[in-house]
Amino acid sequence: MTNPEKNLREITPHQFDFQTEKMSVPSRFFMSADLLPEEETFAQAEDIASNQDTFFRHTVAMPDVCSKPGRKNASGTTIVSEKYILPQVNDSDPNCGMRLVKTNLTEENITPEEIDKLFQELVNIVPTKKLVGTPVPFDVVVDICRRGTAAIVEHLGIKTKNELANTQCGGNFFEHEMTRQDIFDVIPKLYLFFAKFRLGIIGAAGNHFLDLMKVGDIMDAEMAEKFGLKKGQYLFMIHTGSGILGQYTMYTHTAKKREHFSQALMVTLGKLTFNSGKKEIYQKMQTKIRQHMTQDDSLLKYDAHGPDGKMYMDARAAASNFGTANRAVVTHNISEAIKKILGRDPEMDLIYDLPHISITKEEHFGKNVFVHRSNTSRAYGPSRMTHHPIYKTTGEPAFIPSSMATDAYICVGTDRNAESFFSAPHGTGKGQNTAEKSISNKNELFAKMAAKGVKLYNAQSSIVINQDSARYKNIDRVIEGVEANGVAHLVAKMRPVAVLMY
């Protein structure tokens, strides 16, 4: 595609509609002109929206929208359909997500030396790339899938305050309790067996991380007080995926080429040994998948109200439950490490845990629709959070970080965000930041971060330099648009102090 600008219509200085003659609905870009993406991303938006009779109103692109290799749809999008479940518009890691956890640690009661000692321990306690994390019995994995985070809270005796109350959907993406057989009907037991060893792991993919953040400027003192936030307070921000259980489950139920040999092998073995009680439905889904892998380049569609859509959504919910449980275990293990190293209870208290990749049934513009968020966060305003004792007055929390050496923001959803289907960006996205000097190797990265007062731990990956702040969009420009569009309201700013990632 050349000159996508000719198909752009400015709605406001921070919002544009993009539509070509091929597109059945426009794609709405919630960003200023200087943050608009490369031509490849516009081409993907055009290709997705060229599928006829599929979408509701328009597709949505947030400021961090960008193309990713091997994906039909760009990251940083929200796509809505009345009739269909569209597995290919979402990334392949259900409930890749983020949580923010309060502690009683402050700049007054913990020293830089103690933080360093703690993170030296966390490198081992909270692994990034490791075969075995916190092992649990097979039955606990099944219970997590069918009941949600409550199962791992009970098994490990997790004491994190508000662990379930402040997790989206209470940590269980099913609307009712499932049986063991319900889980075995949608996920191969082989995947569940390997999941026994995979809790408590951050992961080596992308920019999954564990950050120690310090509260800086308070933008809304009343809301910050409701959140229990004070300047100088330390928080943990944790970004993980749903691990191999989520990855392999989604590869089994959608048309997407495996990225690694191990994935291809595991999925093949999983399918060969899959003894689902819904064989007829599963086989019809597999026929569709093979067709879309080899002959049909249009979007794979499952009937949102049919048996294939239900089987897919049940598999997705089970895998999503594992993603939240994983972050709950990471939080628990951090708490135990603090008790061991510092000799005190940090009183971990969950502010919120939210998915970045989800498909949920919601009501918008008077219709019941299926909202596909691919690396965007749900950000309901107060009127949609009436079930929560605090967030019914503030709006749903959303966290917007940028690079690992850049300030991040604690935000809340607003009631003015209907046009994005109440979605918010999950970061700033990759892009050239001309205000920053770029680096070319790890030594330069460590030095640059140290100059900013941030210490990086683990950093075994050769591509960790891609997280350099010069390779991310300017967060101040992103936040300006977030506020202007009513996407979210700023509560407080956080500064990174220590970062652990692969």
C-alpha positions as CSV (number, residue, x, y, z in Angstrom):
1,M,0.0,0.0,0.0
2,T,1.3,3.5,-0.9
3,N,0.1,6.8,0.5
4,P,-2.4,5.6,3.1
5,E,-2.8,9.3,4.1
6,K,-5.1,9.8,1.1
7,N,-7.6,7.5,2.8
8,L,-7.4,9.1,6.2
9,R,-10.2,11.4,7.6
10,E,-9.4,13.5,10.6
11,I,-12.0,13.3,13.3
12,T,-10.0,15.2,15.9
13,P,-6.3,16.0,16.1
14,H,-5.9,12.7,18.1
15,Q,-8.3,10.5,16.1
16,F,-8.5,9.4,12.4
17,D,-10.7,7.1,10.3
18,F,-9.0,5.1,7.6
19,Q,-11.0,3.4,4.9
20,T,-10.4,2.3,1.3
21,E,-12.8,1.0,-1.2
22,K,-11.9,-2.6,-0.2
23,M,-12.9,-2.2,3.4
24,S,-16.4,-3.0,4.7
25,V,-15.9,-0.9,7.8
26,P,-13.4,1.9,8.6
27,S,-10.5,1.4,10.9
28,R,-10.3,4.1,13.6
29,F,-6.8,5.2,14.8
30,F,-6.8,6.7,18.3
31,M,-3.6,8.7,18.0
32,S,-2.2,12.0,16.6
33,A,-0.8,12.2,13.1
34,D,2.9,11.9,14.3
35,L,2.1,8.5,15.9
36,L,0.4,6.9,12.9
37,P,2.0,3.6,12.0
38,E,4.0,2.4,9.0
39,E,2.4,1.5,5.7
40,E,2.5,-2.2,6.5
41,T,0.1,-1.7,9.4
42,F,-2.3,0.2,7.3
43,A,-2.2,-2.6,4.7
44,Q,-3.1,-5.1,7.4
45,A,-6.0,-2.9,8.6
46,E,-7.2,-2.8,5.0
47,D,-6.8,-6.5,4.6
48,I,-8.7,-7.4,7.8
49,A,-11.6,-5.0,7.1
50,S,-12.0,-6.3,3.6
51,N,-13.7,-9.4,5.0
52,Q,-17.4,-8.7,4.3
53,D,-20.3,-9.0,6.7
54,T,-18.0,-9.6,9.7
55,F,-17.4,-6.6,11.8
56,F,-19.5,-4.3,14.0
57,R,-19.2,-0.5,13.3
58,H,-15.4,-0.2,12.9
59,T,-12.1,-1.7,13.9
60,V,-9.9,0.1,16.4
61,A,-6.2,0.8,16.5
62,M,-4.5,2.2,19.6
63,P,-1.2,4.3,19.6
64,D,0.9,1.2,20.0
65,V,-0.5,-0.5,16.9
66,C,2.2,-2.3,14.9
67,S,2.6,-5.3,12.5
68,K,4.1,-8.5,13.9
69,P,5.7,-11.3,11.8
70,G,3.4,-14.2,11.2
71,R,0.2,-12.5,12.3
72,K,-2.7,-11.6,10.0
73,N,-3.8,-8.7,12.2
74,A,-1.7,-5.9,13.8
75,S,-1.0,-5.8,17.5
76,G,-2.7,-3.0,19.4
77,T,-6.2,-3.5,18.0
78,T,-9.7,-4.1,19.1
79,I,-12.1,-5.8,16.6
80,V,-15.7,-6.5,17.3
81,S,-18.2,-8.8,15.7
82,E,-21.9,-9.6,16.4
83,K,-21.9,-13.1,14.8
84,Y,-18.3,-14.5,14.8
85,I,-15.4,-15.5,16.9
86,L,-12.3,-14.6,14.9
87,P,-9.2,-16.4,16.3
88,Q,-6.8,-15.0,13.8
89,V,-7.3,-11.3,14.8
90,N,-5.8,-12.0,18.2
91,D,-2.3,-12.9,19.1
92,S,-1.7,-16.5,20.1
93,D,-1.2,-16.0,23.8
94,P,-4.6,-15.8,25.6
95,N,-4.5,-13.6,28.7
96,C,-1.0,-12.4,28.1
97,G,-1.5,-9.6,30.6
98,M,-0.2,-7.4,33.3
99,R,-0.8,-6.8,37.0
100,L,0.3,-4.0,39.4
101,V,0.9,-4.9,43.1
102,K,1.2,-2.5,46.0
103,T,3.7,-3.1,48.8
104,N,4.5,-1.4,52.1
105,L,8.0,-0.8,50.8
106,T,9.0,2.9,50.3
107,E,12.1,4.9,49.5
108,E,12.2,5.5,53.3
109,N,12.4,1.9,54.5
110,I,14.4,0.0,51.8
111,T,17.9,0.9,50.5
112,P,19.3,0.5,46.9
113,E,21.6,-2.2,48.3
114,E,18.6,-4.2,49.7
115,I,16.8,-3.9,46.3
116,D,19.9,-5.2,44.6
117,K,20.1,-8.1,47.0
118,L,16.4,-8.9,46.5
119,F,16.7,-8.9,42.7
120,Q,19.7,-11.1,42.7
121,E,17.5,-13.6,44.5
122,L,14.5,-13.0,42.2
123,V,16.6,-13.9,39.1
124,N,16.4,-17.5,40.4
125,I,13.1,-17.4,42.2
126,V,11.1,-15.8,39.3
127,P,12.7,-17.4,36.2
128,T,12.3,-16.0,32.7
129,K,13.4,-18.9,30.6
130,K,13.4,-22.2,32.5
131,L,11.8,-25.6,32.0
132,V,10.5,-25.9,35.6
133,G,9.0,-23.1,37.6
134,T,6.7,-23.8,40.6
135,P,5.5,-27.4,40.1
136,V,1.9,-28.4,41.1
137,P,0.0,-31.6,40.8
138,F,-2.0,-32.4,37.6
139,D,-5.3,-32.0,39.4
140,V,-4.4,-28.5,40.4
141,V,-3.8,-27.5,36.8
142,V,-7.2,-28.9,35.8
143,D,-8.8,-27.1,38.7
144,I,-7.1,-23.8,37.7
145,C,-8.5,-24.3,34.2
146,R,-12.1,-25.0,35.3
147,R,-12.3,-22.8,38.5
148,G,-9.7,-20.1,37.9
149,T,-7.1,-18.4,40.2
150,A,-9.0,-19.5,43.4
151,A,-7.6,-23.0,42.8
152,I,-4.0,-22.0,43.0
153,V,-4.7,-19.6,45.9
154,E,-6.0,-22.5,47.9
155,H,-3.2,-24.9,46.9
156,L,-0.3,-22.6,47.7
157,G,-2.0,-20.6,50.5
158,I,-1.4,-17.4,48.6
159,K,-1.9,-14.4,50.9
160,T,-1.9,-11.5,48.4
161,K,-4.6,-9.1,49.4
162,N,-7.5,-8.6,46.9
163,E,-6.1,-11.4,44.7
164,L,-9.5,-12.4,43.4
165,A,-11.5,-9.2,44.0
166,N,-9.1,-7.1,41.9
167,T,-8.5,-9.6,39.1
168,Q,-10.6,-9.1,36.0
169,C,-13.5,-11.6,36.0
170,G,-12.4,-12.7,39.5
171,G,-9.6,-14.7,37.9
172,N,-12.1,-17.1,36.2
173,F,-13.1,-16.5,32.6
174,F,-16.0,-19.0,32.7
175,E,-19.4,-17.8,33.6
176,H,-20.1,-21.0,35.5
177,E,-18.0,-23.7,37.1
178,M,-16.8,-26.3,34.6
179,T,-16.3,-30.0,35.2
180,R,-13.0,-31.8,34.7
181,Q,-14.4,-33.5,31.6
182,D,-15.4,-30.1,30.2
183,I,-11.7,-29.2,30.3
184,F,-10.5,-32.5,28.8
185,D,-13.0,-32.0,25.9
186,V,-11.3,-28.8,24.8
187,I,-7.6,-29.1,25.8
188,P,-5.4,-32.2,25.2
189,K,-4.2,-33.7,28.4
190,L,-0.6,-33.6,27.2
191,Y,-0.7,-29.8,27.4
192,L,-2.2,-30.0,30.9
193,F,0.6,-32.4,32.0
194,F,3.4,-30.1,30.9
195,A,1.6,-27.1,32.5
196,K,2.2,-28.8,35.9
197,F,5.8,-27.4,35.7
198,R,5.1,-24.0,34.1
199,L,3.6,-21.8,36.8
200,G,5.6,-18.9,38.3
201,I,7.6,-18.2,35.0
202,I,7.7,-14.8,33.4
203,G,8.6,-16.2,30.0
204,A,11.2,-15.4,27.4
205,A,8.9,-14.0,24.7
206,G,8.7,-10.4,23.7
207,N,9.0,-7.9,26.5
208,H,7.6,-9.9,29.4
209,F,9.1,-8.5,32.6
210,L,9.1,-8.0,36.3
211,D,9.6,-4.3,37.2
212,L,10.0,-2.6,40.6
213,M,8.4,0.8,40.1
214,K,8.4,3.8,42.4
215,V,5.3,6.1,42.6
216,G,6.3,9.6,41.4
217,D,4.0,12.4,40.4
218,I,0.4,12.1,41.5
219,M,-2.0,13.5,38.9
220,D,-5.3,12.8,40.7
221,A,-4.8,12.8,44.5
222,E,-8.4,11.7,45.3
223,M,-8.2,8.6,43.1
224,A,-4.6,7.8,44.2
225,E,-5.9,7.8,47.8
226,K,-8.7,5.4,46.8
227,F,-6.0,3.1,45.3
228,G,-3.9,3.5,48.4
229,L,-1.0,5.0,46.5
230,K,1.6,7.5,47.9
231,K,4.6,9.2,46.4
232,G,7.8,7.2,47.0
233,Q,5.9,3.9,47.4
234,Y,7.3,0.8,45.6
235,L,5.0,-1.3,43.4
236,F,5.7,-4.5,41.3
237,M,4.5,-4.5,37.7
238,I,4.4,-8.0,36.2
239,H,3.8,-8.8,32.5
240,T,3.5,-12.4,31.5
241,G,1.8,-14.7,29.0
242,S,-0.3,-17.8,29.6
243,G,2.7,-20.0,29.0
244,I,2.8,-23.2,26.9
245,L,-0.7,-24.1,27.9
246,G,-2.1,-21.0,26.3
247,Q,0.2,-21.1,23.3
248,Y,-0.4,-24.8,22.4
249,T,-4.1,-24.6,23.1
250,M,-4.5,-21.7,20.7
251,Y,-2.3,-23.3,18.0
252,T,-4.6,-26.3,18.2
253,H,-7.8,-24.4,17.7
254,T,-6.8,-21.8,15.1
255,A,-5.1,-21.4,11.7
256,K,-1.6,-20.2,12.4
257,K,1.7,-21.6,11.4
258,R,3.9,-22.8,14.3
259,E,6.8,-20.4,14.9
260,H,9.2,-23.0,16.4
261,F,9.9,-26.7,15.9
262,S,9.1,-27.4,19.5
263,Q,5.7,-25.8,19.1
264,A,5.0,-27.8,15.9
265,L,6.0,-31.0,17.6
266,M,4.0,-30.5,20.8
267,V,0.8,-29.4,18.9
268,T,1.1,-32.4,16.6
269,L,1.5,-34.8,19.6
270,G,-1.3,-33.0,21.4
271,K,-3.7,-33.5,18.5
272,L,-2.7,-37.1,18.0
273,T,-3.5,-37.9,21.7
274,F,-6.5,-35.6,22.0
275,N,-9.4,-37.7,23.3
276,S,-12.1,-35.1,23.3
277,G,-15.7,-36.0,24.0
278,K,-16.7,-33.5,21.3
279,K,-14.9,-35.2,18.4
280,E,-17.4,-34.3,15.8
281,I,-17.2,-30.6,16.5
282,Y,-13.4,-30.8,16.8
283,Q,-13.0,-32.5,13.5
284,K,-15.2,-29.9,11.7
285,M,-13.0,-27.2,13.3
286,Q,-9.9,-29.0,12.1
287,T,-11.2,-29.2,8.6
288,K,-11.8,-25.4,8.6
289,I,-8.3,-24.8,10.0
290,R,-6.6,-26.9,7.3
291,Q,-8.6,-25.0,4.6
292,H,-7.5,-21.7,6.0
293,M,-3.9,-22.8,6.3
294,T,-3.6,-24.0,2.7
295,Q,-6.4,-22.7,0.5
296,D,-8.5,-19.9,1.9
297,D,-6.7,-16.6,3.0
298,S,-9.8,-15.0,4.4
299,L,-10.3,-14.9,8.2
300,L,-11.2,-18.1,10.0
301,K,-14.6,-17.7,11.5
302,Y,-16.4,-19.7,14.2
303,D,-20.1,-19.2,14.8
304,A,-20.2,-17.1,18.0
305,H,-23.5,-18.9,18.9
306,G,-22.7,-22.3,17.5
307,P,-20.8,-25.4,18.8
308,D,-17.5,-24.5,17.2
309,G,-17.5,-21.0,18.7
310,K,-18.4,-22.5,22.1
311,M,-15.6,-25.1,22.0
312,Y,-13.1,-22.5,21.0
313,M,-14.2,-20.0,23.7
314,D,-14.2,-22.8,26.4
315,A,-10.6,-23.7,25.4
316,R,-9.6,-20.0,25.5
317,A,-11.2,-19.4,28.9
318,A,-9.4,-22.4,30.4
319,A,-6.1,-21.3,29.1
320,S,-6.8,-17.7,30.2
321,N,-7.4,-18.9,33.7
322,F,-3.9,-20.4,33.7
323,G,-2.4,-17.0,32.6
324,T,-3.9,-15.2,35.6
325,A,-2.9,-18.0,38.0
326,N,0.7,-17.7,36.7
327,R,0.9,-14.1,37.7
328,A,-0.6,-14.9,41.1
329,V,2.2,-17.5,41.6
330,V,4.8,-15.0,40.5
331,T,3.5,-12.5,43.0
332,H,3.4,-15.0,45.8
333,N,7.0,-16.0,45.0
334,I,8.2,-12.4,45.1
335,S,6.5,-12.0,48.5
336,E,8.3,-15.1,49.8
337,A,11.6,-13.9,48.5
338,I,11.2,-10.5,50.3
339,K,10.4,-12.3,53.5
340,K,13.6,-14.4,53.1
341,I,16.0,-11.7,52.0
342,L,14.7,-8.6,53.9
343,G,13.1,-10.4,56.8
344,R,9.8,-8.5,56.5
345,D,6.3,-9.1,55.1
346,P,5.8,-6.7,52.1
347,E,2.0,-7.0,52.5
348,M,1.5,-7.6,48.8
349,D,-1.9,-6.0,47.7
350,L,-3.2,-6.4,44.1
351,I,-4.3,-3.2,42.5
352,Y,-5.5,-5.0,39.4
353,D,-4.7,-7.8,37.0
354,L,-5.9,-7.5,33.4
355,P,-5.5,-9.3,30.1
356,H,-3.9,-7.7,27.1
357,I,-5.2,-10.5,24.8
358,S,-8.9,-11.4,25.2
359,I,-12.2,-12.2,23.5
360,T,-15.2,-11.3,25.6
361,K,-19.0,-11.0,25.2
362,E,-20.0,-7.4,26.0
363,E,-22.8,-4.9,25.3
364,H,-22.0,-2.0,23.1
365,F,-24.3,0.5,21.3
366,G,-27.3,-1.6,22.4
367,K,-25.9,-4.9,20.9
368,N,-24.4,-8.0,22.4
369,V,-21.1,-8.4,20.6
370,F,-17.8,-10.2,20.8
371,V,-14.9,-7.9,21.5
372,H,-11.5,-9.2,20.4
373,R,-8.7,-7.2,22.1
374,S,-5.2,-8.0,20.7
375,N,-2.6,-6.3,22.9
376,T,-5.1,-3.7,24.2
377,S,-6.6,-3.4,27.7
378,R,-10.2,-3.2,28.6
379,A,-10.8,0.1,30.3
380,Y,-14.4,0.4,31.5
381,G,-15.6,3.7,32.9
382,P,-17.3,3.9,36.4
383,S,-20.7,3.1,35.0
384,R,-19.6,-0.3,33.8
385,M,-17.8,-1.2,37.1
386,T,-20.8,-1.0,39.4
387,H,-19.9,-4.5,40.8
388,H,-16.7,-3.3,42.3
389,P,-16.6,-1.4,45.6
390,I,-13.8,1.0,44.6
391,Y,-13.6,1.0,40.8
392,K,-17.3,1.8,40.5
393,T,-16.3,5.3,41.6
394,T,-12.9,5.5,39.7
395,G,-13.2,3.4,36.6
396,E,-11.3,0.2,35.7
397,P,-7.5,0.4,36.2
398,A,-5.3,0.3,33.2
399,F,-1.5,0.5,33.1
400,I,0.5,2.1,30.3
401,P,4.2,1.4,30.4
402,S,6.7,2.2,27.6
403,S,10.3,1.0,27.5
404,M,12.0,-0.6,30.6
405,A,13.8,2.7,31.3
406,T,10.8,5.0,30.8
407,D,8.1,6.3,33.2
408,A,4.8,4.4,33.2
409,Y,1.3,5.6,34.0
410,I,-1.5,4.3,36.3
411,C,-4.8,5.2,34.6
412,V,-8.5,4.5,34.9
413,G,-11.1,4.0,32.2
414,T,-13.7,6.7,31.5
415,D,-17.3,6.7,30.4
416,R,-16.3,8.8,27.3
417,N,-14.6,5.9,25.5
418,A,-17.5,4.2,23.8
419,E,-16.0,4.5,20.3
420,S,-13.0,2.4,21.1
421,F,-15.3,-0.2,22.8
422,F,-13.7,0.9,26.1
423,S,-10.2,-0.1,25.1
424,A,-6.9,1.4,26.1
425,P,-3.3,0.9,24.8
426,H,-1.2,-1.6,26.7
427,G,2.0,0.4,26.0
428,T,3.4,3.0,23.7
429,G,4.6,0.7,21.0
430,K,7.8,0.6,19.0
431,G,8.8,3.6,17.0
432,Q,11.7,6.0,16.6
433,N,12.1,8.4,19.5
434,T,14.3,11.1,18.2
435,A,14.8,12.6,21.7
436,E,16.8,9.5,22.7
437,K,20.2,8.3,21.6
438,S,20.0,4.7,20.3
439,I,22.3,1.9,21.5
440,S,23.7,-1.1,19.6
441,N,24.8,-3.6,22.3
442,K,24.1,-4.8,25.8
443,N,27.0,-2.8,27.4
444,E,25.6,0.4,26.1
445,L,22.1,-0.6,27.2
446,F,23.3,-1.3,30.8
447,A,25.2,2.0,30.9
448,K,22.2,4.0,29.5
449,M,19.8,2.5,32.0
450,A,22.2,3.0,34.9
451,A,22.5,6.7,33.9
452,K,18.7,6.8,34.3
453,G,18.8,5.2,37.7
454,V,17.4,1.8,36.5
455,K,19.2,-1.5,37.1
456,L,18.6,-4.4,34.6
457,Y,18.8,-8.0,35.8
458,N,19.0,-11.3,34.0
459,A,19.0,-9.9,30.4
460,Q,20.3,-13.1,28.8
461,S,18.6,-12.5,25.5
462,S,20.7,-11.1,22.6
463,I,17.6,-9.1,21.6
464,V,17.0,-7.4,24.9
465,I,18.5,-4.3,23.3
466,N,15.2,-4.0,21.4
467,Q,13.7,-2.7,24.7
468,D,15.9,0.4,24.5
469,S,13.9,3.5,25.1
470,A,15.0,5.0,21.8
471,R,13.1,2.3,20.0
472,Y,9.7,3.2,21.6
473,K,7.3,6.0,20.8
474,N,7.4,9.1,23.0
475,I,5.1,8.3,26.0
476,D,4.2,11.9,26.6
477,R,2.7,12.1,23.1
478,V,0.8,8.9,23.6
479,I,-0.6,9.9,27.0
480,E,-1.7,13.3,25.5
481,G,-3.9,11.4,23.1
482,V,-5.1,9.0,25.7
483,E,-6.5,11.9,27.8
484,A,-7.8,13.9,24.8
485,N,-9.7,10.9,23.4
486,G,-11.2,10.0,26.8
487,V,-9.5,6.6,26.5
488,A,-8.3,6.8,30.1
489,H,-7.7,9.3,32.9
490,L,-4.3,9.6,34.6
491,V,-3.9,8.8,38.3
492,A,-0.2,8.6,38.9
493,K,3.2,8.3,37.2
494,M,5.7,5.5,38.1
495,R,9.4,5.4,37.6
496,P,11.2,2.1,37.0
497,V,13.9,1.2,39.6
498,A,14.8,-2.4,38.8
499,V,13.9,-4.5,35.8
500,L,14.1,-8.3,35.4
501,M,13.6,-9.8,32.0
502,Y,15.1,-12.2,29.5
